[in-house]
Amino acid sequence: MLPYTLVNAVDTRTAQVGRLRYLRTASPIAGGGQILVPVGSYVQAAVSRAQRSGRVSGRAELAIRIETLTFPDGKEIRINPHLSSVDSAGSGQKVDASEGDIKQASATM
């Protein structure tokens, strides 16, 4: 698992399918005793689905597809990762493993 930090915000109100978003790696990836991907490497992702929640029913859905990883030296590689978890910070968000999406929990009143 690789944690990312959003560089520019995205939400279902303003997101458009195909629009690019940028993230940065939040921790290094190490292997074989060396750092393979340093902290702060850029990740380019595209919005693949954005659905606003309904006024009466329905949950907001937002999906992004990670496409490239750019190292600090400018080297760029194409990637195709699999989403396995999300840090929901008490928001009730969870990963829908069958679709690889993050689902928002319904609001409680």
N, C-alpha and C positions, 0 to 999 in steps of 0.2 A: 504494500500500500504506500502511496506517495501523497502526502498532504500538499495542497496548493493554496495560495492566497490569491483572491481576485484582484486584478489591477484596476479594472473598470467594472462597476456594478452592473448587475443584470436582474431584472424581475419580470414577471409575466405581463405587467402593464405596458412595458416599453420594448420588450424583446421581440425581434422579428426573426423568423426562420432564415438561416443562412448568414446572419450577421455575426461577425467575428467578435470574440471576447478574448482577453489576454489574462493569463494567470502567471504566477511565479512559484517556483518550488519553495516550500516552507522548511524543508529539511534536506540534508544531502542524502544521496544514495551511494552506499559504499559496497564494494565487493573485492575480494582478493587482496584485502589490506590497503586499498586505495579508494579515493573518492571518485566515483564514476560520473555522477551528476551533482554539481555543486549547488548550494543554496542560492536562490535568486535567478536560476535559469528560467528563461521565458517559455511559456507554453501557449500555443495558439489553439483556440477552440471555436467551433461554430455552433450556434443555437440550432438544434435539430427539431425542437418542438416547444411551443409556448402556448399554454391554455390558461386563461384567467378563470378564477373561481366564479361560479354563478351567484346571483343575488340570493337565491333561495337554496339551491343545492349545487353540488359539484365542488371539486377541490382544484386548486391551482396546480398546474403541472409545468415543469420546465426541464428540458433535456438539452445538454450540451455534448458535443462530440469532440474529443481532443484529437487534434490532427498533427501538430508538429511540436518538437522540442528544440529550442535554440539555446546553445551553450554560450557562456560569456565571451568565448573567442569567436563567435559568429557561426560556428558549425551548426547546421540544422539537420535534424532527422525526422522522418515521418514515423508516427507511432499510432497504435490502435489498442489502447488499454481497455480494461474491464472494470466497471464501477462495482465495488464490493461493500462500501460503507460510507457513512456521512457523519460528521460531527454535528449533531443536531442542537447542541447546547440548550436542551430543554424545550426545543420548538416542536418536537413530535415528528420531525422529518424522518423518513426511513427510505431505504433502497428497495425498489421493486426488482428483485433479481431476475424475474422473467423478462423484463423489458430493459433493465439496466438504467432505470430512471430513479430520481428522488421524488418521493411523494410527500406532500404536506399533510399533516394530520388535520382532521376537521376541527373547527373552532368550537369551543364549549362555552355555553352561556349560563 
